[in-house]
Amino acid sequence: MNAELSVADLRFAYTRGAEELFDGLTHRFTPGAVTALTGPSGRGKSTLLYVLGLMLTPSAGVVRLGDVEASALPDRRRARLRATSVGFVFQDAELDPSRPILDSVVEPGLYAGLPRRELEGRARILLERFGLGHRAEHRPGQVSGGQAQRVAVCRALVNTPAVVLADEPTGNLDPDNASLVLDALAEAAGEGRTVVVATHDPAVVARADEVVRL
């Protein structure tokens, strides 16, 4: 697992002539640490996550993942690298309400071309680790918001990614559930992954190992 993630001279604008974000940001995100992205609304915290996760292409500068200048790759190679090396945790968990939780956890692995049987084994181990093994066959509407976000962390980890990106993962949670989700992200970092969290929550920033202010 090569969890080296860095940006150099990074800039981004959604359209030509639109406000430019990031001001030529250069930064190396530390493997094994949780880095908080913080700053006022409109400064591009979520956008930066999508650029780091190869969903958006920078207007200038580069994103490197390991030894690869990932932002310069063709779409297909970028998508493959994203599927195998990057896990995402979104603010509202984004679990399919019509399917069991287990199906939501294995889904990224199916996109990456991994066998379902192998993925189900990994998914059950992750769910057990985060106190959700007994919920594997439940649907999202049958679990709490905090449990759903922990499921989202399991889904982000099922491909054993080098990088985990989380967009306001505690934004809709009470303090107790927020703490459980942050514990899960810290555990992911403790395994050597690079974890980057976009947040406006001072409690999340206080728990981060490093902070990047936009």
Long-range contacts (C-beta under 8 A, 24 or more apart in sequence): 1-160, 1-162, 1-192, 1-193, 2-65, 2-66, 2-67, 2-162, 3-31, 3-32, 3-162, 3-163, 3-192, 3-193, 3-194, 4-28, 4-31, 4-64, 4-65, 4-66, 4-67, 4-162, 4-194, 5-29, 5-31, 5-52, 5-63, 5-64, 5-65, 5-162, 5-163, 5-194, 5-196, 6-63, 6-64, 7-51, 7-52, 7-58, 7-61, 7-62, 7-63, 7-64, 8-61, 8-62, 8-64, 9-60, 9-61, 9-62, 10-51, 10-58, 10-60, 10-61, 10-62, 10-63, 11-58, 11-59, 11-60, 11-61, 12-44, 12-47, 12-48, 12-51, 12-56, 12-58, 12-59, 13-59, 20-59, 21-47, 21-48, 21-214, 22-48, 22-58, 22-61, 22-214, 24-60, 24-61, 25-61, 25-214, 26-61, 27-212, 29-163, 29-194, 29-196, 29-210, 30-194, 30-209, 30-210, 31-162, 31-192, 31-193, 31-194, 32-189, 32-190, 32-192, 32-193, 32-194, 33-189, 33-194, 33-195, 33-209, 33-210, 34-182, 34-185, 34-186, 34-189, 34-195, 34-196, 34-197, 34-207, 34-208, 34-209, 34-210, 35-194, 35-195, 35-196, 35-197, 35-208, 35-209, 35-210, 35-211, 35-212, 36-197, 36-198, 36-199, 36-204, 36-205, 36-208, 36-210, 36-211, 36-212, 37-196, 37-197, 37-198, 37-199, 37-212, 37-214, 38-198, 38-199, 38-200, 38-205, 38-211, 38-212, 38-213, 38-214, 39-213, 39-214, 41-200, 43-214, 44-214, 45-167, 45-198, 45-199, 45-200, 45-214, 46-167, 46-168, 46-198, 48-198, 48-214, 49-88, 49-165, 49-166, 49-167, 49-196, 49-198, 52-86, 52-163, 52-165, 52-196, 53-82, 53-86, 53-88, 53-163, 53-165, 54-78, 54-79, 54-81, 54-82, 54-86, 55-82, 65-162, 65-163, 66-162, 83-108, 83-111, 83-112, 83-159, 84-112, 84-159, 84-161, 85-159, 85-161, 85-162, 85-163, 86-161, 86-162, 86-163, 86-164, 86-165, 87-155, 87-156, 87-157, 87-158, 87-159, 87-161, 87-163, 87-164, 87-165, 88-156, 88-164, 88-165, 88-166, 88-167, 89-149, 89-152, 89-153, 89-155, 89-156, 89-164, 89-165, 89-166, 89-167, 89-169, 89-185, 90-152, 90-167, 90-169, 91-167, 91-168, 91-169, 91-171, 91-172, 92-172, 93-140, 93-145, 93-148, 93-149, 93-151, 93-152, 94-152, 95-140, 95-148, 95-151, 95-152, 95-155, 96-140, 97-139, 97-140, 97-141, 98-139, 99-139, 100-136, 100-137, 100-138, 100-139, 101-127, 101-132, 101-135, 101-136, 101-137, 101-138, 101-139, 101-140, 101-143, 101-151, 102-127, 102-136, 102-137, 104-140, 104-151, 104-155, 105-151, 105-154, 105-155, 105-158, 106-158, 107-155, 108-155, 108-156, 108-158, 108-159, 109-158, 109-159, 112-159, 114-159, 119-158, 122-158, 122-160, 123-154, 123-158, 126-154, 126-157, 126-158, 127-151, 127-154, 129-187, 130-154, 130-180, 130-184, 144-177, 145-172, 145-173, 145-177, 146-173, 146-174, 146-176, 146-177, 146-178, 146-180, 146-181, 147-177, 149-173, 149-177, 149-181, 150-180, 150-181, 150-184, 153-181, 153-184, 153-185, 153-188, 156-188, 157-188, 161-193, 162-193, 162-194, 163-193, 163-194, 163-195, 163-196, 164-188, 164-189, 164-193, 164-194, 164-195, 164-196, 165-195, 165-196, 165-197, 165-198, 166-195, 166-196, 166-197, 166-198, 167-198, 168-198, 168-199, 168-200, 168-201, 169-197, 169-199, 170-199, 170-201, 170-203, 170-204, 171-199, 171-200, 171-201, 175-203, 178-203, 178-204, 182-207
